[in-house]
Amino acid sequence: MPDNTHHLPPAGVIIPAGGIGSRIGHLQPKQFLFLAGLPILVRTCRTFLDMEAIGCVVVVAPADYYQATIDLLHCHLTPQETKKLLFTVGGATRQDSVFAGLTMLPAEISLVLVHDAARPLVDRATIHYCLRGAVQYGAVIAAVPVSDTLKQANDCGAIEKTVDRTDLWQAQTPQAAQRGLLEQAFAQAARHRFVGTDEASLLEAAGIPVHMVEGSERNLKITRPTDLAVAAALLQEEPLMKIGHGFDAHRLVVGRKLILGGVTISFELGLEGHSDADVVAHALTDALLGALGAGDIGRHFPDTDPQYQGIDSLRLLMQVQQLAEARQYRLGNADITIVCQRPKLAPYLAEMQTNLARCCRVSPSAINIKATTTEKMGYTGRGEGIAAHAVVLLRSDHGSE
């Protein structure tokens, strides 16, 4: 689903990961367990971190695993993703942990989502519905209608009656609210020493209406060992291959180096740009991001950020390659076309191929590079600039480990 949430107020996410998860039968917290090659907590955080509407994600960790939690996420996420992360120590209850996360949110955050660390399959559509719902209603939860027949039993296990499920829903997360309303609910709970089962129950106790928005059957919570197997099977349903296209063009100017595919080419003009303006590396980077459904190069490496001033574009390519690997995709092959009237690029193509293959961790044979002209037509034909197109095929490693 497209990320159509850029007009929303600033949003932050609290992920209470303070529990141990004893029911799953492991000594370490369940959010550390691997699911199809990645830790559960990494999968949970990544979906939120990759959304432009989410300004920050607060991970609330167990005291005994605080540093281990930080190390885990920094190991498996890209530097661009970890920029949005904040960490704090959890409390004795979920309510204490969420409140600790709430106090960590920057002042500008006005929408708050709370999401279970052990729900790694949450999708962007569900998050989108929660954000929009919080703006419209004040407070919402993701939920799905109860589909199974419900029975009420006595202490001996004998059925007393069948429960009408017509108006019953199964609560999930995210649970989202305008920040002021959530802070009001926590304050009232503290005054009355009320302990709720989730954020919605706190809001309800404070007299704040909570609406339901569409959740997903896939958004399951990992509680028992069988849940891990189900989640792994659902991940295997993801596409085995993804295709992306990238395009970039820069103006030729005096006083700049001409760098293409990481190769410095002897020429009287160079490409103008915030970075080294390597259109070949940029087109390939954009193609990878396109295949991942992760936006474009400008979103990840904005030209307003001074850290990217004059940067080697191969470094940006390597960061996006790491993002692909974190999502368990690897480059199958890439086909790149450079549109340039002059200089002649044929002598440099093999070195470009080697550079790009090294960054993408593939054999040079997986990178095809062609150079062409437009027979002196258009801005490239007049020598005003150089452009590049790239098409990539990513192959999935989901479920291979």
TITIVO-781490 format. One record per residue (C-alpha): residue in one letter; x, y, z. Coordinates in steps of 0.2 Angstrom, whole numbers, padded with zeros to 4 digits, always signed. Layout:
N
AXYZ...
END
This chain:
401
M+0000+0000+0000P+0007+0017-0004D+0013+0028+0010N+0000+0041+0009T+0002+0048+0027H+0014+0062+0024H+0001+0075+0028L-0003+0068+0045P+0004+0076+0061P+0021+0069+0067A+0019+0051+0074G+0029+0041+0085V+0028+0022+0090I+0031+0014+0107I+0036-0004+0106P+0035-0012+0123A+0048-0026+0122G+0050-0028+0141G+0043-0046+0143I+0052-0062+0143G+0039-0073+0134S+0040-0088+0145R+0026-0097+0136I+0036-0099+0120G+0049-0110+0130H+0065-0101+0127L+0077-0094+0140Q+0080-0077+0130P+0066-0065+0127K+0055-0071+0112Q+0058-0055+0103F+0076-0060+0101L+0071-0077+0092F+0074-0078+0074L+0059-0079+0062A+0064-0083+0044G+0082-0077+0046L+0079-0061+0056P+0075-0058+0074I+0057-0055+0078L+0060-0037+0085V+0070-0032+0070R+0055-0037+0059T+0043-0028+0070C+0053-0012+0071R+0057-0011+0052T+0040-0009+0046F+0037+0007+0056L+0055+0014+0053D+0053+0013+0034M+0037+0024+0035E+0039+0042+0031A+0025+0047+0043I+0034+0039+0058G+0046+0051+0066C+0053+0040+0079V+0051+0022+0087V+0054+0020+0106V+0059+0002+0110V+0056-0002+0128A+0068-0016+0133P+0070-0027+0148A+0083-0020+0161D+0093-0036+0159Y+0093-0036+0140Y+0094-0017+0138Q+0111-0016+0129A+0108-0032+0120T+0092-0025+0113I+0102-0010+0106D+0115-0021+0099L+0103-0032+0091L+0094-0018+0081H+0110-0009+0076C+0117-0025+0070H+0102-0029+0058L+0096-0012+0053T+0104+0001+0042P+0111+0018+0049Q+0097+0027+0041E+0084+0016+0050T+0092+0017+0067K+0092+0036+0067K+0074+0035+0071L+0076+0023+0086L+0075+0028+0105F+0078+0016+0119T+0072+0015+0137V+0070+0002+0151G+0053-0006+0154G+0044-0007+0170A+0035-0021+0180T+0019-0021+0169R+0015-0017+0151Q+0007-0001+0157D+0023+0004+0166S+0033+0000+0150V+0021+0010+0138F+0022+0025+0150A+0041+0024+0150G+0040+0025+0131L+0028+0039+0131T+0039+0050+0142M+0053+0047+0129L+0044+0053+0114P+0050+0070+0108A+0039+0085+0111E+0033+0087+0093I+0026+0070+0092S+0007+0072+0092L+0001+0055+0087V+0006+0039+0097L+0005+0021+0091V+0008+0007+0103H+0013-0010+0095D+0017-0027+0102A+0035-0032+0100A+0029-0049+0096R+0018-0044+0081P+0031-0044+0067L+0019-0046+0052V+0010-0030+0054D+0008-0021+0037R+0009-0004+0031A-0010-0004+0027T-0015-0007+0046I-0003+0006+0052H-0010+0018+0039Y-0028+0015+0045C-0023+0017+0063L-0014+0034+0059R-0029+0040+0050G-0041+0034+0063A-0032+0043+0077V-0034+0059+0068Q-0052+0057+0064Y-0058+0049+0080G-0045+0053+0093A-0041+0035+0098V-0042+0018+0088I-0036+0000+0089A-0033-0012+0075A-0045-0027+0077V-0053-0041+0067P-0070-0048+0069V-0071-0064+0079S-0074-0079+0067D-0074-0094+0078T-0089-0100+0089L-0087-0094+0107K-0092-0105+0122Q-0094-0100+0140A-0089-0114+0152N-0090-0116+0171D-0076-0120+0183C-0077-0139+0179G-0075-0135+0160A-0094-0139+0156I-0101-0127+0143E-0114-0116+0150K-0119-0106+0134T-0114-0101+0117V-0109-0083+0116D-0116-0072+0102R-0101-0066+0092T-0110-0054+0081D-0103-0038+0089L-0086-0046+0096W-0069-0041+0089Q-0052-0048+0092A-0040-0033+0098Q-0023-0032+0090T-0010-0018+0089P-0006-0005+0084Q-0017+0005+0096A-0016+0023+0091A-0021+0039+0100Q-0019+0058+0100R-0005+0061+0112G-0015+0072+0124L-0029+0059+0125L-0016+0045+0129E-0007+0056+0142Q-0024+0060+0150A-0029+0041+0151F-0012+0037+0160A-0014+0051+0172Q-0032+0046+0177A-0026+0028+0179A-0012+0033+0190R-0024+0043+0201H-0036+0029+0203R-0023+0015+0203F-0031+0007+0188V-0021-0007+0179G-0028-0010+0161T-0025-0024+0149D-0020-0013+0135E-0020+0006+0130A-0038+0005+0124S-0044-0001+0142L-0035+0015+0149L-0044+0026+0137E-0060+0018+0140A-0058+0019+0159A-0055+0038+0156G-0071+0040+0147I-0062+0042+0130P-0071+0033+0115V-0060+0021+0106H-0065+0016+0088M-0060+0000+0079V-0051+0000+0062E-0047-0014+0050G-0034-0026+0056S-0026-0041+0048E-0027-0060+0051R-0009-0060+0047N-0005-0048+0061L-0003-0062+0073K+0006-0062+0090I+0020-0074+0093T+0016-0082+0109R+0019-0101+0107P+0031-0111+0097T+0017-0115+0084D+0015-0096+0081L+0033-0095+0075A+0029-0109+0062V+0014-0101+0056A+0022-0084+0054A+0037-0092+0045A+0024-0100+0033L+0016-0083+0030L+0033-0075+0026Q+0036-0089+0013E+0021-0082+0004E+0030-0066+0000P+0036-0063-0018L+0051-0074-0022M+0057-0060-0035K+0055-0041-0036I+0058-0029-0050G+0063-0011-0049H+0068+0003-0060G+0079+0018-0057F+0083+0034-0066D+0094+0048-0063A+0101+0063-0073H+0113+0078-0069R+0119+0093-0077L+0136+0094-0084V+0146+0109-0077V+0163+0116-0076G+0173+0114-0061R+0167+0096-0056K+0174+0079-0058L+0165+0067-0069I+0162+0051-0059L+0151+0037-0066G+0150+0020-0058G+0163+0025-0046V+0176+0028-0060T+0183+0046-0061I+0184+0050-0080S+0195+0062-0088F+0184+0076-0096E+0183+0095-0095L+0166+0094-0087G+0158+0085-0072L+0141+0082-0065E+0133+0095-0054G+0125+0088-0038H+0125+0088-0019S+0134+0071-0018D+0147+0066-0031A+0132+0066-0043D+0136+0048-0050V+0121+0045-0060V+0125+0027-0063A+0126+0023-0045H+0111+0034-0041A+0100+0025-0054L+0105+0008-0048T+0102+0013-0030D+0085+0020-0035A+0081+0003-0044L+0085-0007-0028L+0074+0005-0017G+0060+0003-0030A+0061-0016-0030L+0060-0015-0011G+0045-0003-0011A+0056+0008+0000G+0054+0025-0008D+0068+0034-0018I+0086+0040-0015G+0080+0057-0011R+0070+0051+0004H+0084+0041+0011F+0098+0053+0007P+0091+0070+0006D+0101+0084-0002T+0097+0095+0012D+0107+0084+0024P+0125+0091+0025Q+0132+0073+0029Y+0129+0069+0011Q+0138+0084+0004G+0151+0077-0009I+0149+0059-0003D+0154+0044-0014S+0138+0038-0021L+0145+0020-0020R+0143+0022-0001L+0125+0026-0003L+0123+0011-0014M+0131-0001-0001Q+0119+0006+0012V+0104+0002+0001Q+0111-0015-0002Q+0112-0018+0016L+0094-0013+0017A+0090-0027+0004E+0100-0040+0014A+0091-0035+0030R+0075-0039+0021Q+0082-0055+0015Y+0083-0050-0004R+0099-0051-0014L+0102-0044-0032G+0099-0057-0045N+0105-0046-0059A+0105-0027-0065D+0104-0020-0082I+0110-0002-0083T+0110+0010-0098I+0120+0026-0098V+0114+0040-0110C+0129+0051-0114Q+0134+0060-0130R+0152+0063-0124P+0164+0057-0118K+0166+0040-0125L+0162+0028-0110A+0167+0011-0118P+0184+0010-0110Y+0177+0013-0092L+0162+0001-0092A+0172-0014-0086E+0178-0005-0071M+0161+0002-0067Q+0154-0015-0068T+0167-0021-0055N+0164-0007-0043L+0145-0009-0044A+0146-0028-0042R+0157-0026-0026C+0145-0014-0018C+0130-0026-0022R+0140-0042-0017V+0137-0051-0033S+0148-0057-0047P+0152-0044-0061S+0143-0055-0073A+0127-0050-0064I+0129-0032-0068N+0127-0027-0087I+0131-0009-0092K+0128-0001-0109A+0132+0016-0115T+0122+0025-0129T+0119+0042-0136T+0103+0051-0142E+0111+0056-0159K+0113+0073-0153M+0094+0075-0148G+0088+0082-0131Y+0098+0088-0116T+0110+0073-0117G+0113+0075-0135R+0117+0093-0133G+0130+0088-0120E+0120+0097-0106G+0119+0082-0095I+0121+0063-0093A+0107+0051-0088A+0106+0033-0083H+0092+0020-0082A+0093+0004-0071V+0082-0011-0070V+0085-0024-0056L+0079-0041-0051L+0079-0045-0033R+0078-0063-0027S+0071-0068-0010D+0080-0077+0004H+0064-0078+0015G+0063-0095+0024S+0080-0101+0017E+0088-0101+0034
END
